[in-house]
């Protein structure tokens, strides 16, 4: 929330009448410094376009790796199933011949 210049001047006058100009000036400087530090801290924690782009690249790489792994898994599953089918057919033929 931003205080307009008129309101700031009025507040400064009211406080300087009650607290004195040195104390009021010190208080305003303290508030300004605290606000600046808060804004700087917030800015440091925000993501930049480069940060978002790097995360998108990492996600794309992860998706590519995952699709390759899934493809490999499917390939090996079919090989396993064919082997299992051959073994079951072999056992069935042996059983039926007797």
N, C-alpha and C positions, 0 to 999 in steps of 0.2 A: 504494500500500500504506500503510495507516494503522497507526501504532503506538499501542497502547492506553496509557492514562494510567499504569498501573503500570510498563509497560516504559519509558516516557519518563522517569518519575521514577527508575527504577533506572539507566538510561543516564546521566541527568544526574548522579546521585550518583557513579557510577564515573568519569565524565570529570572531574568537579570535584575528585575525590580525586587524579587523575593530573595534570590540567592547571591546576587552580585554578578558582575559581568565575567570575572575570571572563572568562577565556578560554572556558570552557564556555558561559557565557551569551551571549557574542558569537557563538560558533559556532551555537548554537541560533537566535539572531536571524537570522543569515545564512541558515541553512537555511530558516527560515520565510519570509523575504523572497524567497528564490529560488523557493520553492514557490508563493508567491502570484503572483509575476511569471509563472511558467510557466502557472499556471491562467488568469490574465488574458489571456495571449497566446493560449491555446487557446480561450478563450471568444470572443475577437475574431474568430477564424477560422471559428467555427461558423456555419452558416446558420440564420437565424431563420425563423419561419413566414412573415413578410412577404417575405423573400428568396425562399423557395420559391414563394409565391403569385405573385410578379412573374415568376419564371421560367416558371411554368405559363401565365401570361397571354401571355408572349412566344412560347412554343411554340404556343399556340392561334392567335395572330395569324399566325405563320409558316405553320401548316397551312392556315389560311384563304387566305392569299395564294398558297400553292402550289397549292391546289385551283382557285383562280381562274385562275392561269396555265396549269394543265393543261387546264382547260376551254377557254380561249382557244386554246391550241395545237391541241387536237383540232378545234375549229371551223375553224381555218385549214388544218389538214391535209385536212379534207373538201373545203374550197373548192379547194385545190390538186389533190386527186385528181379532182374533177369537171372541173376545167379540163384536166387531163392526159387524162382519158377523152374529153372533147369533141375535143381536138386529135387524139388517136389515131383516133377514129371519123371525123373529117373527112379525115385522111390516107388511111384505109382506103377510104372512099367514093370519093375522088379516084382512088386506085389501081385500085379495082374497076371504075370507069366506063370506064377506058381499055382 
